[in-house]
Amino acid sequence: MTVTYTARVANARFGGFSQLLLLWRGSIYKLLWRELLCFLGLYMALSATYRFVLTDEQKRYFEKIVIYCDQYASLIPVSFVLGFYVTLVVNRWWDQYLCMPLPDALMCVVAGTVHGRDERGRLYRRTLMRYAGLSAVLILRSVSTAVFKRFPTIDHVVEAGFMTREERKKFENLNSSYNKYWVPFVWFSNLAAQARREGRIRDNSAFKLLLEELTAFRGKCGMLFHYDWISVPLVYTQVVTIAVYSYFLACLIGRQFLDPAQGYKGHSLDLCVPIFTLLQFFFYAGWLKVAEQLINPFGEDDDDFETNFLIDRNFQVSMLAVDEMYDDLAMLEKDLYWDATEARAPYTAATAFLMQQPSFQGSTFDITLAKEDMQFQRLDGVDGPLSEAHGDFLQRLLPVGAGVAAGVVPGGLLGRRLSLLRRKNSCVSEASTAPSCACAGAPDGAAPECGCGDPLLDTGLREPEPEPPAGPELPAEPFTTVPMPAPRGPAPPWLPSPIGEEEESLA
């Protein structure tokens, strides 16, 4: 059963993880105590042999071997190889858990799309979910030793109620040498199609949604099969194991305490138990044990997945969802906050302080600026308030009437711009553009002031517009005369030009 300690570390406090060090089940002590005792026993045997068995000449030779092993043991890249390997195994372990087939989404779709309160409708829904549960059992008994011990043969699956005897005959008569966990998925699809033909599934959209959820469920079962088939490359596991074992085999000799009287460098202290060597063994060998336990989480270790528990849970809740809970609704009532403008759930005395905390508005909500830093800046040396510069530029795009007051600059360039704007807008007719021209109300013979006679803007540069159909002539729309200011500089660069390259050629 999985070791859960989440509640013990819900709040961070002084020595929060220290209380976990005393747990035995699922602990590193339970995994490593045999290897640790074996390493310590061999170390003490070599130490006793060096101290009490070897002659002086043999001791000198053994001391040279100790110095040699201690010098070159650090060349083995234990941390590098082991760190990458454990990271790979842990990621693989979590990905396998995410592939566990859970029927929650599928059972909700079945309950919502397969209709009928009669016995046949109930039979459809229960059979569909039983087929999904049967597929999960077949794939889990193929990858999990605990599930295989529970269902060692198909007869056990039939006796457990996941498969009928008629279905077992069809299952065994299917001639295929491969794993047949996918067969119940085909039965599910065929049964769903039959329910659609009978009208139990009322439209194709619901049928499509049901098959999509079935496909997602089948995909998880297939990924479990592939994770069981494709392991971490054996060469990687062998390299890591050899690196760890060879390193500590060298440490058995290289970490021996030598006679201080010989004056060897780093051997001025003589102890019997190598404390820090044992800690190093505990960390590295424990790291390897973590990978050994997590590389296949479908075994029977303390932290392996509880596959039998998941089978029981999934089968029970799926049958409840599509049978007893089908179309079982409580009477609709107004909720407690029906007339409240701001609904807010109450707090207990233990959590009342949370009501005083302001809601989060954003990381920049509390930033303050000085008043002078909040003023917009003028661009291109424009004098006067910024609002006048904005309005001044917008007036350049407005049409100029015939009755412009004296002293107003005639719209030479302005007229060209307006004409080009009218040409670009293909939806504007001649009737609507005529009153907008500055020369529309000029007396006969007077020179146009809007640049209509400019050769660059002559009608030869554009295709002739089709004449409007015959009919009553619409009166010209009135327009407002806007006085134009004195000449000014170019427009601010942050406003887009309405003309673009054509304006530059006209300028």
N, C-alpha and C positions, 0 to 999 in steps of 0.2 A: 504494500500500500504506500502511496506517495507520502513523503514526509512533508507536512505543511507547518511552517513556523511564521506565517505572515502576521498573525495577531501579536506575536511576541516582539516584532520590530515595527509596529504601527507608528510609534513615536520615537524620535531620536532622543537619546538621553545618555548620561554618562555611563560608559561601559555597556552600551546597548547590545552589542554582539557578544559580550562576554558570557551572558547566560546561555547562549547557544553552544558554548564550548563543552558544556557538561552533558549534552545529549549524546546518546549512544547509537540509537537506531538511525541509519542513514549517514552516520558520521564518518570522518576520515579515519578515525581510530579503528572502527570496525573493518574498514577496507584494508588498512595498512599494517595492522599490528603484527601479522605473521612475517611480512617482509622486513619490518623493522627489527624484530627479535632475531631473525636470521642474519641480518647484516651486523647487528651488535655482537651476536655470538661468534661469527667469523672474525670480527675485529679483535675481540678479547682473546680468541685462541691464538691469533698471530702475535698479539702483544705478549702473551704468556710464553710462547715459544721463543720469542726474541730475548726475553728477560731471563728465562730459567733453563732453556734447553740448549741454545746455540753456544758454541765456544767463542772465544774472543775473535779468532780469525773469521769465523762465520758471521759474527755480529758486524764486523767491519764491512764485509761484503753485503750483508743485508741492509746496512745503513746507506750504502751507495745506491742500492735498488730503491730504497725509500725516497731518497733525494731525487732520483731520476723520475720516478712515477709522479711525485708531487710537482715537479717542474713542467712536465708535459701533459698532465691531465687537464690543465686549463685550455688546451688546444681543441678539446672536443666541444663543439658549439651546442651545448645542451639547451640553454635558454632560448636560443634562436629557433632551433628545430622544434622543441617541445611547445613553445608559445604559439607558433603558427598551427601546429597540429591540433592543439586543444581548441583554438579559436574555430578551426574548421569543423571539429566534431560538435562543439556546442551549437554552432549555427545550423548544422545538419540536424541535430537533436530537436531544436525548436521548430524547424521546418516540417519535420515529421509529425510533430504534434498538431501543427496547423492543418495537416492533411487527414486528421482523424475524421471519419464520416459521421457528421451529426445531422439528424433528420429534421431539425427544428424548422428550417425554411421550407423544406419539402412538405412537411405535414400541414403547415399553414396554407400552402397553395392547394393541396389536396382538399382540405376542409372548405376552402373558399370557392373551388371550381367544380368539384364533383358533387352534384346536387342530388337530393332525394332522401326523404325521411323514412321511406319504406325499407323493407328488408334487403331488396336488391341494391338500393343506393348505399346502404350500410355495408353490404358485402363488397361492393366496388372499393369503397374507401379503405376498409380494413385490409383487403387483399393487396391493394397498391402499396400500402405501408409495410405489409408483411414481406412483400418482395424486396423492398428497399432494405429492411432489416436482415433478410436472408443474404443479400449480397454483402452486407457489412460483415456478417458472421463468416461467410465463406472466405473473404479476403483476410480477415483477422486470424482465422485458424491457419492460414497459410504463412503468416509472418510472426505470430505471437505464440511462444511456447505455452503460456498460461491458457490461452484460448484453445490451443490444440489438445491440451490435457483435459479440457472440459468437453470438447467435441472431437474425439479422436477419429470418428468415422461419420459418414453421411447418415447412418442409422441413428446416431445420437442427435443429429440435427433434426431428423424427422420426429423423433420421440420428444424433443424439446418444443415442437410445435411451430418451428420456422418453415417447415416444408411438409406438404401432404404426400401420401404414398403415391398418388397419381403423378404428382410433380416430380417425385423421385425417379419414377420410371422414365419420364421424358428426359430428365437430367442425365440419367445413366445411359440412355439409348442414344444420346447425342455423341456422335463419333468425333472426338477431338482429343488430341494428345496434350493440349495446353490447359492451363488453369482455367476453369469454367466459372469463375466468380461472376462473369459478365452475363451469364444466362438469365438470371432473374431480372436484369435490366431490360432485356428484350421482352420478357413476359410483361413487365410493367408497361412498356411502350405499346404492345399489342392490346393490352387490357384498356389502356387509356384511349386508344383509337376506337375500340369497341364502345366505350362509354360515350365518346363523341358522336358516334353514329346513332346511338340510342337517345341522344339529347341530354344525357346526364351532364355533359360538358356543353354549355349552351352556345359558345361561339369559338371561332378559331383562335382568337387572341388568348382566351383562357387556356386552350389546348397547347398553344405555343409556350405560354408561361410555364405550364406544368412540365413540358419536356425540357425547357431550359433549366429548371431546378433539378430535374433528374440528371441532366448532363453534368451539372456542377457536382452533384453527389457522386456520380460515377467517376468523374475526374479525380476526386480525392481518393477513392478506392484504388484507381489505377496508379496514382502517385505512391501509395503505400507499397504496392507490388513492385514498382520500379526502385524505390528506396531499399527494399529488401533484396532486390536482384543486383543493383549496382552499389557496391560498397565503396568505402574510401580505398583508393589504390593500395594493394597489399605492400608494395615497395615503400610507400610512405610510412605505413605502420611499422614495417620492419626497421627502417632507418631510425625512427624515433626510439623504438625499443632497444636497439643495439646501442644507440648513443647514450641512453640513460644507464643501461646495465654496464657498459664498458667504462663509463665515467666512474661509477661507484665501485667497480672492481679495481680500478686504479686507486681510488681513495682508500680502499681497504689496506693497501700497502703504503701509499704515499702520505697518508695522514697519521701514521704511527709516530708516537712520541719516542725520540731517541735519547740516548744517554747524554745529559748536559755536559758531562766531563769531556766529551769529545770535541766540544766547541763548534758544532755545526751551526750555521746561520739559521736563525729562526727556531732553534731547538734548545732554548735556554730554560724551558719549563717542562717538567715531566709529570704527566697526568695519566690516569688509567682509562678514563672515559672521555672520548672526543665529543664534547657537547655540541660545538658548532658544526661538526661533520654530521652528527645525528640530525640536527635541525635542517641542514642542507638536504640530507636524504629524505627527511620528512616532507620537505617542500617539493623537491623534484619528483620523487617517487609518488607522492600524493597527487601531483599534477598528472602524472601518467595514469594513475588509478581513476582519476576523474574522467579522462578520455576513455578508459576501458569500460567504465560503467555507462557512459552516455552514448557510446558508438552504436549500441543496439538497445533502444529503450523498450523493446517488446519482449524482454526476458522476465525474470522474476527477482530482480534486485529491489532494494528498498525504494529507490527513486524511479523505477520503470513505470511506464504508463499502466494505469489500471484498466486494461482492456475489457475484462469481464464485467467490471462495474459499469463501463460505458455501454456494453451490450444490454445489460439489464435496464439501465436508465433509458436508453434510446427506445427500446421496444415498448416500455410501459408508457412513456409520455406520448409517443406517436399514436398508440392505440387510443389513449384518452383524448387526444386532440381531434381525431377524425371520427370518433364514435360518440362517446358520452358528451363531449363538448360541442358536437356539431349542432349548429342552429340553437344553441342554448344561451340565451341572452337575458340579462336582468332587465327589469322594467326601466325605461328611460325616465330620468328625473332631472330636475334642475340641480346643478351643482351648488355647492355652498357659497360660491362667489358669483352667483348669477347676476346680481345687481351691483356688484362692486366695480368701481372704475379702475381700481388698482388692486388686483388679486395678489395676496401674499399669504403664504402658509405660516402658521404660528411656530414659535420656537419654544423649546423647553427651557427650564431654568439653567440647565447645564450649557445651553447654547445661546442664551439671550444676549450675550455680549456681541454676537455676530451682527445683531441688528444695528449696532452703533457704527459699524464699519462702512465707509462710503463705497459705492460701487465703482468698479474700475472703468474709467472713461477713455483711457489711452495713455501711452507713455509720454506724450507731449502735452497732456492736458494741463499740467501744473507749471509749464514754462512761462515765465514773465519776461517782457521786453520793455525797455525804456521808451518813453513817448517819442523821442526823436528817432528811434530806430524803427518805429512803425509808420513813418512817412514814406509815401511812394517817391521815387526819384525821377526827375525829368531826363529825357534822353535827347541827344543831338543838339544840346544848347538851346532848347526852347525856353523862352522867358515867360513869366506869368504862371498862374496856378496850373496844375496839371490837368484839371477839369477843362480849362479853356483850350489847352492843346488837344485834348481828345475831341471836343466839339468842333474845333477848328479843322481837324482832319476829316471828320465826318461830313462837314459842309462841302468839302471838295467833291464829294460824290453825289450831291443833290443837283437837280436841274435848275437852270436859271431862267426866269420868266422874261417876257418882253418888256414889261414895265419896270425895269431895274432902275433904281434911283441913281441920280447923278453921282459920280465919284466912285461907282462900283466898277471894279476891273472886269471887262468883258471876258467871257469864258472861251478864250482861244483853245488852250490845251484842254480845258474842262469839256468843251464841246466835242473835241476829238475822243476823249475818254468815254463820254456818254454814248457817242455814236458806236464806238467799238463794243461797249457793253450791250447795246441793243442788238448788234449783229450777232453777238455770241449767244444771246438768249433767243433760240429759234421759236419759242412759244409766244413771243411778243409780236403782234401784228402792226401794220402800218398805222391803223387807226389809233392804237394806243400809244405809239411812239411819236406821232406827229405833234400832239400838244406839248410834249416834253422838250421840244427843240426851242432854242432861244430865238430863232428867227421866225417862229410860227406866226407871231402877231406883228411882224415888221411891216411897214408900208411898202407899197409896190415900188420897185426900183431901188430900195434901200439895200445897202451891203449887209449881208448876213454877219451876225456877231458870234455865232456859235461854231464857225469853222466848217459849215456844211459844204461850202464850196472848195474846200481844200482838196487838191488833187490826190493826196494820199488816201482820202476818205471817199473818193469818187465811187460811184456804183460799179465802175468797171472792175474794182477789186473783189467784188463778190457776185455771186449768182443773183440774177433778178428774182425778186420775190413774186410769187404768184399773186395775181390780182384777186381781191375778195369777190365772192359771188355777188351778182346783182341783187339789190334789195334796198330797202329804205336805209338811208344814211343815218348812222348813229351820231348823236351830238357829241362833240368833243368834251372829254372830262375836264372839269376845272382843275387848275393847278395853283399851287401856292408859290408866290415869289419869295425867294430867300435871298437876302442881301449877302454879298460875298465880301469877305474881309480883304485887307491889303495883302500884297504878295508875301509869301512866307517860304520857309525852308522846306526841305524834303520831309516826307512822312517818316514817323518813327520806324525803325527797322523791324520792331516786333509785330507790326501789323502787316498782313499780306497785301501785296499789290493786286488790284483787281484786273490789271491789264497784263502785267508780266512783260515778256519780251517785246510785245507790240508797242507798249508805252515807251520802252527804251528807244525803239527805232523812230518813234514820233518825236521824242525829245531831241 
